[in-house]
Amino acid sequence: LIILLGVVKMGRRLSFRPTWRSRLITDISPKFFIENGIGIVFLDLDNTLVTVKSRQLTCEASDWIISLVDNNIRVRIVSNNLNSRVSRLVKAIEGIDFNGLSMKPMPRQIVRYLDEFELIHDYAVMIGDGISTDILAANLSGVKSILIDPIEDKNIIGAYNRLRRSFIDIIFSSIKII
């Protein structure tokens, strides 16, 4: 909390509002990123690319990531999960960078990567299913964000999940769905 307050004092907005929304990650084409000047995509792992218990990436997720790389878009996985899990899941895709134990919503991993490669923050987007983790981390680090629907909601009770999704749809109804 102290770190978050420090970031807010530095001029970053404490906002949970995504730049865009998408139902599925695979609905977002490389063309969308190119048209919007995005050259680096930060990706959440659990419930964004894979289910929480997945042991490997799906062919669709792998193909989607490869299509980004083929279009000269950098991809970096930024997960709160263990490095060993993230490494095991993305090892099949050559050249993908990742950070486990990212401590989102702290923006440290995103900002550090952008600064290390001298990348402009407007050139980046964070994609994830969590408003209080992924979207807040994006906003605190000064990058754009895309909120997607979680792949799986087994951890959330059915009626509560429907209510939560309806709430998100109402609150963010003005945000363009890709």
Secondary structure, DSSP 8 states (H G I E B T S, - for coil): -HHHHHHHHTT-------SEEES-GGGS-HHHHHHTT--EEEE--BTTTB-TT-SS--HHHHHHHHHHHHTT-EEEEE-SS-HHHHHHHHTTSTT-EEESS--TT--HHHHHHHHHTT--GGGEEEEES-IIIIIHHHHHHT-EEEEE--S--TTS-HHHHHHHHHHHHHHTTTS-B-
